[in-house]
Amino acid sequence: MDHDRNYKETAVKYGCSYSQVYSWVRKYDRQGTDGLNDNRGHRKKEENLTDKEK
């Protein structure tokens, strides 16, 4: 983001696709760092987590 949002160069640098970088930036713009969290899958409730899982 500090380099005029050069998605292509960033994708090459980090070995991912242009569209993935674009998607991350859009999520960041909309929700900040919370938008970058991976919320896929089933999550256990906090009280059901073991100490290791926490």
ChimeraX commands (.cxc) that place a marker at each C-alpha (Angstrom):
marker #1 position 0.00,0.00,0.00 radius 0.5
marker #1 position 2.97,2.27,0.54 radius 0.5
marker #1 position 3.95,1.80,-3.11 radius 0.5
marker #1 position 0.87,3.14,-4.90 radius 0.5
marker #1 position -0.94,-0.20,-4.52 radius 0.5
marker #1 position 1.13,-2.02,-7.11 radius 0.5
marker #1 position -0.80,-5.30,-6.95 radius 0.5
marker #1 position 1.16,-7.00,-9.73 radius 0.5
marker #1 position 4.56,-6.36,-8.15 radius 0.5
marker #1 position 3.28,-7.39,-4.72 radius 0.5
marker #1 position 1.82,-10.63,-6.12 radius 0.5
marker #1 position 5.14,-11.52,-7.73 radius 0.5
marker #1 position 7.08,-10.67,-4.56 radius 0.5
marker #1 position 4.90,-12.88,-2.33 radius 0.5
marker #1 position 4.16,-15.64,-4.84 radius 0.5
marker #1 position 0.40,-15.22,-5.07 radius 0.5
marker #1 position -2.07,-13.98,-7.65 radius 0.5
marker #1 position -2.93,-10.40,-8.54 radius 0.5
marker #1 position -6.56,-11.07,-7.65 radius 0.5
marker #1 position -5.62,-12.37,-4.19 radius 0.5
marker #1 position -3.62,-9.21,-3.41 radius 0.5
marker #1 position -6.48,-7.06,-4.72 radius 0.5
marker #1 position -8.95,-8.96,-2.55 radius 0.5
marker #1 position -6.81,-8.53,0.58 radius 0.5
marker #1 position -6.47,-4.79,0.00 radius 0.5
marker #1 position -10.23,-4.37,-0.51 radius 0.5
marker #1 position -10.93,-6.27,2.72 radius 0.5
marker #1 position -8.35,-4.17,4.56 radius 0.5
marker #1 position -9.86,-0.94,3.21 radius 0.5
marker #1 position -13.35,-1.95,4.31 radius 0.5
marker #1 position -12.66,-3.51,7.72 radius 0.5
marker #1 position -9.04,-2.84,8.65 radius 0.5
marker #1 position -7.01,-5.72,10.02 radius 0.5
marker #1 position -10.18,-7.50,11.21 radius 0.5
marker #1 position -11.13,-7.96,7.56 radius 0.5
marker #1 position -8.03,-10.07,7.02 radius 0.5
marker #1 position -8.98,-12.75,9.57 radius 0.5
marker #1 position -9.77,-16.19,8.18 radius 0.5
marker #1 position -13.25,-17.05,9.41 radius 0.5
marker #1 position -13.72,-20.25,7.44 radius 0.5
marker #1 position -14.66,-23.52,9.09 radius 0.5
marker #1 position -16.35,-24.44,12.34 radius 0.5
marker #1 position -15.12,-22.80,15.48 radius 0.5
marker #1 position -15.35,-24.21,18.98 radius 0.5
marker #1 position -16.80,-22.03,21.70 radius 0.5
marker #1 position -14.19,-20.47,23.98 radius 0.5
marker #1 position -15.28,-22.59,26.96 radius 0.5
marker #1 position -14.75,-25.81,24.94 radius 0.5
marker #1 position -11.14,-25.05,23.98 radius 0.5
marker #1 position -8.29,-26.82,25.71 radius 0.5
marker #1 position -5.37,-24.77,27.06 radius 0.5
marker #1 position -3.29,-25.85,24.07 radius 0.5
marker #1 position -5.98,-24.73,21.59 radius 0.5
marker #1 position -6.27,-21.32,23.27 radius 0.5
marker link #1:1,2 radius 0.2
marker link #1:2,3 radius 0.2
marker link #1:3,4 radius 0.2
marker link #1:4,5 radius 0.2
marker link #1:5,6 radius 0.2
marker link #1:6,7 radius 0.2
marker link #1:7,8 radius 0.2
marker link #1:8,9 radius 0.2
marker link #1:9,10 radius 0.2
marker link #1:10,11 radius 0.2
marker link #1:11,12 radius 0.2
marker link #1:12,13 radius 0.2
marker link #1:13,14 radius 0.2
marker link #1:14,15 radius 0.2
marker link #1:15,16 radius 0.2
marker link #1:16,17 radius 0.2
marker link #1:17,18 radius 0.2
marker link #1:18,19 radius 0.2
marker link #1:19,20 radius 0.2
marker link #1:20,21 radius 0.2
marker link #1:21,22 radius 0.2
marker link #1:22,23 radius 0.2
marker link #1:23,24 radius 0.2
marker link #1:24,25 radius 0.2
marker link #1:25,26 radius 0.2
marker link #1:26,27 radius 0.2
marker link #1:27,28 radius 0.2
marker link #1:28,29 radius 0.2
marker link #1:29,30 radius 0.2
marker link #1:30,31 radius 0.2
marker link #1:31,32 radius 0.2
marker link #1:32,33 radius 0.2
marker link #1:33,34 radius 0.2
marker link #1:34,35 radius 0.2
marker link #1:35,36 radius 0.2
marker link #1:36,37 radius 0.2
marker link #1:37,38 radius 0.2
marker link #1:38,39 radius 0.2
marker link #1:39,40 radius 0.2
marker link #1:40,41 radius 0.2
marker link #1:41,42 radius 0.2
marker link #1:42,43 radius 0.2
marker link #1:43,44 radius 0.2
marker link #1:44,45 radius 0.2
marker link #1:45,46 radius 0.2
marker link #1:46,47 radius 0.2
marker link #1:47,48 radius 0.2
marker link #1:48,49 radius 0.2
marker link #1:49,50 radius 0.2
marker link #1:50,51 radius 0.2
marker link #1:51,52 radius 0.2
marker link #1:52,53 radius 0.2
marker link #1:53,54 radius 0.2
view
